[in-house]
Amino acid sequence: MAEYNTLVQDFNHVADFVTVYISEAHPLDEWGLNHERYSRNQQMNLTERLSSAEMMKAEGMLGNIVVESMDNESIDLYASLPDRLVVVVDNVIEYKSGLGPFGYKPDQSLRKWLQKWTTKQVNNVA
């Protein structure tokens, strides 16, 4: 979360950051990893999912947080389970990170992409 929050702080002047809260990747009631602070069961309804997203916001996650429907359509659309970084510009996917946890590197790959994109936008305006 710290790396992501740093990106939000550094690039919020050129990008809207939205976290889509999807189904739990490692729920305790399925095959969870026991990480005391963040471990929870799989949400069974939208109210539970909203509660989990609110917990992330309370923990300090910056940017907007939206909640995926219980149909989990974005998981299929973006191949985003357990997590993935995606940049959408004018309804086109311009950047998609590797799949988490090993491909989830906000302060490396996404930072480089945002820096390059920001420079390109500034040059196009000048």
Steps between C-alpha positions, in 0.01 A plus 500: 500500500787739575643476147156554347430797726830658395397470135165661576674789672754541219263472204154604619537821300497302173303185581198380693588204719227246558529174691241239409440278799443150362453165670757396756806333351584300813187484716536329835193284439641359175878475483610813672835628604492606859601862505339619820448861398335439163366143515128462450249253368367511145220754477164340442311817407553858394462634855795288617708605200422867566608453860833352390556790259421749776758324717763559228409868487522520879846339484611794289462397136496814287299557186147385436387152595211337317356157561462228237158339471465151639514373139872594495490605135814716523701197611428343162524825303838605642631161620545671833497228765677531738600850390614694198578860409317633195503841331201589285523808276193599299345155556810319371730290716838666455689318775452173683746378759592143562270305725552538874656438728826473302389721209349762731777759514342843513817686581695339219308422183198727545712795615713471186192484280340802670820702471527423129130570440512828695804617301322409176191698602705806593685485166171468308365813666815707443 
